[in-house]
Structure formats: structure tokens, C-alpha cells
Amino acid sequence: MEEQLAWVTSTRRMLHQIPELGFNLFKTSLSVKEIMESLGYQVESVASTGWIAFKQGELNEAIAFRADMDALPVSETTNVDFASTHPGNMHACGHDGHMTMLLGFAKRLAQKSLKYSVVFIFQPAEEGPGGAKIIVDSGLFGRYDIQAIFGIHLYPGLPEGIFGLCEGPMMAQNGEFDIVIQGVSSHGAQPHLGSDAILAQASLIQGIHSIVSRNLNPLDSAVITVGTIRGGEARNIIAQSVSLSGTIRAFNEDVYKILKQRVHAIGKGCEAAYGVSIQTSIKDYYPPVINDRKLVQLASSILDEQQYRQIQPLMISEDFSFYQQVVRGCFVLLGTGNDEKGYIHPLHSSNFNFDESVLLNGIDFFEKILINFGE
């Protein structure tokens, strides 16, 4: 136990010091490759800086386990002695821990005989633009007979060592919108000679914020957030141009489509009402994370009752969902929250940190899933 803890601690802290973004994970990727090869695995490059490793079992049928690798553009303020050495970048979402759990799992399996084969997926660019889709499109799930995929995300909203399980929809589908309103400028003392982009923008935002409360079934969950507004030229000029951007999220594809349709329709209405031109662009990002019921039941069966909680769905998004488009999957949370140790900061915080001992819970979870799969 002490030896395992020492290994995961040193591995996690090494990875924590070299946070990199997106697909540009050159030091991180090399470190993962070197560790996997030192354990006797052959690794296959995927999605630029990601890795796939395969361990043959008695059966060709395989179980996949995934860890994301990328960090965030956050300046770390934890003041720990293993803080980021890459200014402006930080592992503020726990991906250093995710990699360490999968590496520790690979280490534990290295000399063992297995019933099911195992596919290890080290994935770049979860934070964007979506490394999972590139891995799916690479044909991985056609080359291996993958029966299911599992993933863990560290989560400070749960007590340290406690798993969060959720059947069905767990995380939302998300998209981002950009809207540009083009009016006609005039002197602020003569507004009748112009078309006010700011006035149109105010009405547009009001309309957008009415979509969830007035266009959706109250039992359907969704979020629309306008996050930025930019516009205007001077205090005494009727604004010619205003831009705004935001996000839309839902657990259901039909609900998500309604959100998109209404954003476009409200824009058209504001065009007519205010004599402006409105260009609306909505980009779809990640599908919803929808956990397979039987796999969640398997997860709960291998844990003691005090080791997990049934949790409510979250409006955050995760590109683990792309794997679930092609194979049944189960994504779980692993709590890192500990008030006494000061591990109280949320994901993406510049102060986010956790006790590495929790990573052993994740390694144990993966191993128990593999042993009990299909039983």
C-alpha cells in the first residue's frame, strides 16, 4: 500500500508540473509513453499526442478505460512545491490524476493474466476541441472488439474517496452561439435617424432568456447563458454594432434542437422589430454523457454502500460522450473534497488540489470492473 501510494504520488506530481493544452502535449505524451513502455506495453500513437495500449486476455472481447491528458490555461496559485513549471498552464481539472489512475491500473495489470482484453486510452484535448471524436474516427472501435468503456473524473463536490454514480443522462450536450447585430449609427440626440443595435440586443437577450421558461416542458432541463456582450462606439452615438456570445446545454437531443431553433427565431423577430441585421451562428460541441444502466449497476455492485452516492445529472459537458456514441459506457465521479485538508476548491480553480491517496480508489475501481465484468 505504501509503495503504491508513493508511486502514484510521484507520478501525479511529475505530470502536474508539466501541464500542456489541447493536442500540444509533447512532454506529457512522452512521459506517458515512457511509463507504459517501462511496464512492458507497446503503445500506438493516436490523435497527435494521445496513446493507445492493448493487453491481450483469454478473450478477444475487450474493455476500454480512458484518461484525458490536457490541462487548462490557468495560472496556478496553490503554492505547492510541485506546482506548474509552465507559466499560464495548470492541471486545474484533475487530468494529471486521471492519467495517474490509468497508468497505475496498467502497472497493476502488467504481470497478470486476464479474462477480458484491455484497451488503455490516453486522450488529448478533452477541454477542447474534443480529442475523443478524433480517436473514435480513427477506427479504434473497429480494430478492437470493445464491449464497454469506463472513465473516472475527479470531483471536489463529493467527499474524498466517494464515487458519484448516475444512470442515464449524466452530463449535458453543449453548444456555443455567437450573434452579431448590425444597426445604423446616428447621433445620440437623433436616435430616430438610426437603428439601435444596443436596444435590439437588450430585447434579444430578454427573448433568449425566456426560451427555457416558456418554450420547454418544465420537466425538461436546459440552460442558456449569455456570457459576453461587446458593442457601441461612444456615449453619444447610437450603436451600429453589438456582438454577444453564450452557451446552450440540454440532456435531450430534441430539447437541444428547440433551444437552437428558438435562438434563431428570436433573432429574426428582433430584426423585423428593430430594423437591424442579425447574424446567428451556433456550433455544436459534445453530445450528452448517457450512462448505460447495466454498467452503472455493475459499478454499484463492486462498491460498498458507503463508498458511493447516486448523484443528480450535471450541466457540465464531457467528450467521453463520443465514445458512448459507438459503445456502451459508464462515466463516474470520484470525490476529492476534504475541508480539513483544504481541498475545497472547485474544478478549474487556480487553487484546485487533492490528496493522491484518492487515486488508489480509482485504480481499485478499474480493477474490480475488469474482474467482475460479464459476471
C-alpha positions, 0 to 999 in steps of 0.5 A: 500500500505504501509503495503504491501510494508513493508511486502514484504520488510521484507520478501525479506530481511529475505530470502536474508540473508539466501541464500542456493544452489541447493536442500540444502535449509533447512532454506529457505524451512522452512521459506517458509513453515512457511509463507504459513502455517501462511496464512492458506495453507497446503503445500506438500513437493516436490523435497527435499526442494521445496513446493507445495500449492493448493487453491481450486476455483469454478473450478477444472481447475487450474493455476500454478505460480512458484518461484525458491528458490536457490541462487548462490555461490557468495560472496556478496559485496553490503554492505547492512545491510541485506546482506548474513549471509552465507559466499560464498552464495548470492541471486545474481539472484533475487530468494529471490524476486521471492519467495517474489512475490509468497508468497505475491500473496498467502497472497493476495489470502488467504481470497478470493474466486476464479474462477480458482484453484491455484497451488503455486510452490516453486522450488529448484535448478533452477541454477542447476541441474534443480529442475523443471524436478524433480517436473514435474516427480513427477506427479504434472501435473497429480494430478492437472488439470493445464491449464497454468503456469506463472513465473516472473524473475527479470531483471536489463536490463529493467527499474524498474517496466517494464515487458519484454514480448516475444512470442515464443522462449524466452530463449535458450536450453543449453548444456555443452561439455567437450573434452579431447585430448590425444597426445604423449609427446616428447621433445620440440626440437623433436616435430616430435617424438610426437603428439601435443595435444596443436596444435590439440586443437588450430585447434579444437577450430578454427573448433568449432568456425566456426560451427555457421558461416558456418554450420547454416542458418544465420537466425538461432541463436546459440552460442558456447563458449569455456570457459576453456582450461587446458593442457601441462606439461612444456615449453619444452615438447610437450603436451600429454594432453589438456582438454577444456570445453564450452557451446552450446545454440540454440532456435531450437531443430534441430539447437541444434542437428547440433551444437552437431553433428558438435562438434563431427565431428570436433573432429574426423577430428582433430584426423585423422589430428593430430594423437591424441585421442579425447574424446567428451562428451556433456550433455544436460541441459534445453530445450528452454523457448517457450512462448505460444502466447495466454498467452503472449497476455493475459499478454499484455492485463492486462498491460498498454502500458507503463508498458511493452516492447516486448523484443528480445529472450535471450541466457540465459537458464531457467528450467521453460522450463520443465514445458512448456514441459507438459503445456502451459506457459508464462515466463516474465521479470520484470525490476529492473534497476534504475541508480539513485538508483544504481541498475545497476548491472547485474544478478549474480553480487556480487553487484546485488540489487533492490528496493522491491517496484518492487515486488508489480508489480509482485504480481499485475501481478499474480493477474490480470492473475488469474482474467482475465484468460479464459476471 
